[in-house]
Structures are given as C-alpha cells and as structure tokens.
Amino acid sequence: MPLFCKTKNFCKTAVLLTVMISISANLNGQKKISFGLYADPVISWFKSDIKEVYNDGSRAGFNFGLTFNRYFSENYSFSTGINILTAGGRLAATDFTDLDLPDDVTVAPGKPVIYKMQYLSVPLGLKLQTNQIGYLTFFSDIGIDPKILLGGKLDVPSLSVDAENASSELRMFNLSYHITAGIEYSLGGSTSFVAGLGFENCFLDVTRENFDQPNDIITQKLIHFRLGVNF
C-alpha cells in the first residue's frame, strides 16, 4: 500500500478517536484536568527506503514542552500540548550528491551529511494510567504528532561546511506517531515527578529531492527519555 494511503488512513482513525474521546468527556461531565512540563534528552536517526542513500549514524537532541490532559474517566484522558523538538541525523550516498545550498556543494560517495532540525509539534494522544500504588502511578500514552519545521541546518565535514541553512533541503511539514510509557512519583497533592521512555516514528519524507538527487523517502525515528513534572 502506498505511503500516502497508509498516512491518510491513520489520520482518519486518529480523527475518529479524538472525536470519540471528546464526546465521552462531555457525556461524562467530569472537569478534571492536569498540566505538565517536561525536558527530554533525545536520540534520533534516519531511515532510507533505497540502498543508494543510507543512514550514517544517530544524533543527540532535546525536546521540551507542555502537556495538557483532560480526563474522561479516572484512568483515561485525552492528551495534548505543545513542544519544540531539536533532532537530526546523518545521511550518506553511494554516488556524488549535489546539495541545494547558496554555494555549489557536491558531496563525495560515502561522505556524511549531518542534518540538524527544529520542529514545533502539537501531540494528540490517549493516556492510560493505573490507580496510584503507594507513591507510584504507571502510565502509557499513544498518539500522533503533527510537526512544522522551524529551522534546519546541515554540516558536511568533508567539505568544511558548517551550520549551513538547509531549509531548501528539508520539507516544511511532517507527521509521526508516538508511544511513551513510564511512571509518576507523587510529590504530594496533585504534583508528581515523571520519568519514562518513548519512541517516535515519522510517516512522511523529511528531505526534498533537488537537482539529480535520488528519489528516496527519508523518515526519522527517535527515542526520548521523559523527565518532567505534572501538576
């Protein structure tokens, strides 16, 4: 099945799920909400669908933002928020590659191009959590993450290119799904410390195909280590 069809079907499912959650919340009549702050160390990398362009390693990054949860029962809530994600990856190719930069740049075969991107994201998900056991509550969160590119730069170490504007090499929008699981440790009242582990996988192509670049689909994957506080 083409990637576009898969993404379209997933989006329809996600929209339907969001509508059902909203209806359930209104019928339930509960007003319980919670907010949170988090700052996540991130490890990200690329995946290519062709052998002519391949992943050349991962990069460290950072993700920070706000969460908002609207509960429609004691253990289930609709989760959203806003975050800024700094991530990237390394790509190399089996042939010479021309890059669309202010100065003419041709990268030799096997030499890495290092991408550094920053996205604004608005996660939409469903959070499930256990009843509190002692001081601990276990949770999981699954959903989708629409993203818009705030900025992008790239390095080509073999050509001494450093922090070059890469907006012409990167697509403006993306969409991913996320799965996060972890624990909340009660600090008293409604305040809790949050620790967890999450995975995120993009559906759409991250890079553009300029000049005679190979017709590929480069997707981004990342692991994040959730550290935060809920109120």
ChimeraX attribute file (.defattr): number of C-alpha atoms within 10 A of each C-alpha:
attribute: neighborCount
match mode: 1-to-1
recipient: residues
	/A:1	5
	/A:2	6
	/A:3	11
	/A:4	11
	/A:5	10
	/A:6	11
	/A:7	15
	/A:8	11
	/A:9	10
	/A:10	15
	/A:11	14
	/A:12	11
	/A:13	12
	/A:14	16
	/A:15	12
	/A:16	12
	/A:17	15
	/A:18	18
	/A:19	12
	/A:20	11
	/A:21	20
	/A:22	17
	/A:23	11
	/A:24	15
	/A:25	19
	/A:26	11
	/A:27	10
	/A:28	12
	/A:29	11
	/A:30	14
	/A:31	11
	/A:32	13
	/A:33	14
	/A:34	15
	/A:35	17
	/A:36	18
	/A:37	18
	/A:38	19
	/A:39	19
	/A:40	21
	/A:41	17
	/A:42	21
	/A:43	20
	/A:44	23
	/A:45	21
	/A:46	24
	/A:47	19
	/A:48	16
	/A:49	12
	/A:50	13
	/A:51	10
	/A:52	14
	/A:53	23
	/A:54	19
	/A:55	18
	/A:56	18
	/A:57	15
	/A:58	18
	/A:59	17
	/A:60	17
	/A:61	21
	/A:62	17
	/A:63	21
	/A:64	18
	/A:65	18
	/A:66	18
	/A:67	20
	/A:68	20
	/A:69	20
	/A:70	21
	/A:71	25
	/A:72	22
	/A:73	15
	/A:74	12
	/A:75	12
	/A:76	18
	/A:77	24
	/A:78	22
	/A:79	23
	/A:80	21
	/A:81	17
	/A:82	16
	/A:83	20
	/A:84	20
	/A:85	23
	/A:86	22
	/A:87	25
	/A:88	26
	/A:89	26
	/A:90	23
	/A:91	21
	/A:92	21
	/A:93	22
	/A:94	13
	/A:95	15
	/A:96	15
	/A:97	21
	/A:98	15
	/A:99	20
	/A:100	19
	/A:101	14
	/A:102	10
	/A:103	8
	/A:104	8
	/A:105	14
	/A:106	13
	/A:107	19
	/A:108	16
	/A:109	14
	/A:110	15
	/A:111	20
	/A:112	21
	/A:113	22
	/A:114	22
	/A:115	24
	/A:116	21
	/A:117	20
	/A:118	20
	/A:119	21
	/A:120	20
	/A:121	23
	/A:122	19
	/A:123	22
	/A:124	23
	/A:125	24
	/A:126	21
	/A:127	21
	/A:128	19
	/A:129	18
	/A:130	14
	/A:131	11
	/A:132	12
	/A:133	10
	/A:134	8
	/A:135	12
	/A:136	17
	/A:137	17
	/A:138	18
	/A:139	19
	/A:140	17
	/A:141	20
	/A:142	20
	/A:143	21
	/A:144	23
	/A:145	22
	/A:146	16
	/A:147	21
	/A:148	17
	/A:149	19
	/A:150	16
	/A:151	16
	/A:152	23
	/A:153	19
	/A:154	22
	/A:155	19
	/A:156	19
	/A:157	13
	/A:158	11
	/A:159	13
	/A:160	8
	/A:161	13
	/A:162	12
	/A:163	14
	/A:164	16
	/A:165	16
	/A:166	21
	/A:167	19
	/A:168	17
	/A:169	19
	/A:170	18
	/A:171	17
	/A:172	17
	/A:173	15
	/A:174	19
	/A:175	19
	/A:176	20
	/A:177	19
	/A:178	20
	/A:179	17
	/A:180	19
	/A:181	19
	/A:182	18
	/A:183	20
	/A:184	21
	/A:185	19
	/A:186	19
	/A:187	14
	/A:188	8
	/A:189	7
	/A:190	10
	/A:191	16
	/A:192	20
	/A:193	18
	/A:194	22
	/A:195	18
	/A:196	18
	/A:197	16
	/A:198	19
	/A:199	18
	/A:200	20
	/A:201	19
	/A:202	22
	/A:203	20
	/A:204	18
	/A:205	20
	/A:206	20
	/A:207	18
	/A:208	19
	/A:209	17
	/A:210	14
	/A:211	10
	/A:212	10
	/A:213	16
	/A:214	15
	/A:215	13
	/A:216	16
	/A:217	20
	/A:218	21
	/A:219	19
	/A:220	22
	/A:221	21
	/A:222	22
	/A:223	21
	/A:224	21
	/A:225	21
	/A:226	22
	/A:227	17
	/A:228	20
	/A:229	21
	/A:230	21
	/A:231	14
